[in-house]
Amino acid sequence: MRFPLVVLLVLPINFASSFVAKSPSWKKLGRPSSPQFMAGASVETADDSVVQWELFKKHHGKGSWQGIWNTYDYMGDIVDETLASVNLIQDEDLDVVMHSQDIVMGGTVSDCDTCFDSLERRTMPIGSYSLGKLGRHRCASVGMVNGPSLLRSGAMATELALSHGDGRIRVILQHAPVWEKGVEPGSGPPQGLKLLRAMISKEALRPTPPTPQSEATNPPSGGNPSLYRGTPPFQWRKRWTGTSWTWGPQNGNRGWQLDEMEEADAWHGRPTGDGPNVWNLLLARGGILIQCPRVVTNDEVGLFRLAWIPEGDSDEGPAKLLRIEAGVSVLQPMEETVPSENVRFLPPMLTSLRCDVLESAGDLDSSEDEESSGIKAIRDAMRP
């Protein structure tokens, strides 16, 4: 399906961030002390390019991310699986990060305990990054968004990533042009962009891609995630506290202390979303939740969300919850100074970004939990 549009580069337009309003549960951090923020710099006063570069190197440009890429269709079924790695290798002397991908094309599996598998890999160079030259990447604390970007096929790709210890969850959501019922595709501008596919990668800085078997044989050490750990439904419904990083074109980077989360903000506890236009995928093994618009239109900003529980409650500490939310604007018409027969649109834009680094502060009170009786029944049934 071709995208019958002419897309031109334009000067950035300021959009108001959807996360600048203060509430009683938020405290502004002038100089965040959390290690998840860039150490020794004020989020509000530091140069944005420096902040972005340090966050990128600290949380993502750390080495070779080995993983299994699972592609899901619109119905939520797996349609493809690829063994691959994303290599983000730092050159400290030049202060650059080299980006390449290794795709496993085939191999031979050993049939003895003392032998090794032989894999045929294809390396594809992607590019390099340096201070002030991160392309369409934007970081917020441990989270990162890449895009939205237009592909040659006419589809739009939005990539979200969350990093914790030696592990990372990376998601790519692709939306393709769609026309209303009764309108011939390609006969005019599309009315929206509909979700086409989603790719999810559970990846880690380990010698081999993480699998249930590898994690059972060599359990991750403290501070590193178990990417295939079972996560019961009630694990999401807790009292969460921590820090939040927000960004908007007008207000820039800001840090917040989140002492209490209001019900409306706890979208991770409502897996199916808050409306019929929300596509969602919940992976119990690994504690991963994805939400995005089924169809993105120019009527409102689309919210792309990824939540992850990398660690559950244990003797070593409370459960951890990471969340990232990106606002994306699409199909905004260009202002024409000269009348034209062609319909032209601005490229898709990132209008806001938020990343939360939270930990459990105990269970919700029954008065706060809309599903308290059902959650309690599940919890009681699973206790030994």
Secondary structure, DSSP 8 states (H G I E B T S, - for coil): -----EE----------TT----TTEEEESS--STTS-TTS-TTTS-HHHHHHHHHHHHT-SEEEEEEEEEEETTS-EEEEEEEEEEEEEETTTTEEEEEEEEEEEEE---STT---EEEEEEEEEEEEETTB-TTEEEETTEEEEEEEE-TTS-EEEEEEEEETTEEEEEEEEEEEE--TTS-TTSS--SEEEEEEEEEEEEESSSS---HHHHHHS---TTS--TT-B--GGGTSEEEEEEEEEEETTTEEEEEEES---GGG-GGG-TT-SSTTEEEEEETBTTEEEEEESEE-TTS-EEEEEEEEEE-SBTTB--EEEEEEEEEE---B---SS--SS-EE---EEEEEEEEEEEEEEE--TTT-TTHHHHHHHHHHH--
